[in-house]
Amino acid sequence: MSDTSADGPSAVWHTVDDLVRWLDRESALPVEQERLLRILKLSEEAGEVAQAVIGATGQNPRKGRTHSWDDVHSELCDVIVTAMVALRTLTPEARRVFEGHLERVAERVPAPPGGEVPTRAVRDVPAPPVGEVPVPPA
């Protein structure tokens, strides 16, 4: 957790801190209510991800394709930022809490046979064309 680069995790959490300070300054609600609403905001953002996926795949026959996979990416980023803001609202140690949790999640992933790290990551798989449902690689 000693990353001090201008574009590393430290910079991300400084931005989150700035967002929380701005939201705190602009809020007229009691602290406890604001805290709860920031957590509930996650549900709203997750719903927007679902709406974008439905729109990108054209699953609503009445509306057709209304979104792109870039829209899905953007909505997923909104979920991540909203979750980070909510976590930082709950604790000043948000970065430590998140990194500790991520380590515990990573420890649950079994090592591949032979201890080799796969060379192809999920992030290397291109997004499907608009209207096609993504299929996991075999």
C-alpha angles and dihedrals in degrees: 000000000000095000109140100166117131092240103032133095091289091060091048092054091046088056090049089051089052091050092050092049090050093048091047091051093049097044121100092183127103112268095248093051092047090050092053093046092053089055092047089050086073090069091053092050092047088053089054089054089053091048091051092049091050089049094046092051095041092234094152104075091196093057103026119194108353102156140041130223086254086063089053090051091051093049091049089053089052089054091051094048092045091051091049091050091048092049092047089049089057098045138015086216093065095132093051092045092049096045091047091050092047090052091052091049091049091050090059092060109096117236113253117254110283090016091268118150112231112250095214117067126193089248089063092063109094120234113260120254115272110284097023121108112233114249119203114243116258 
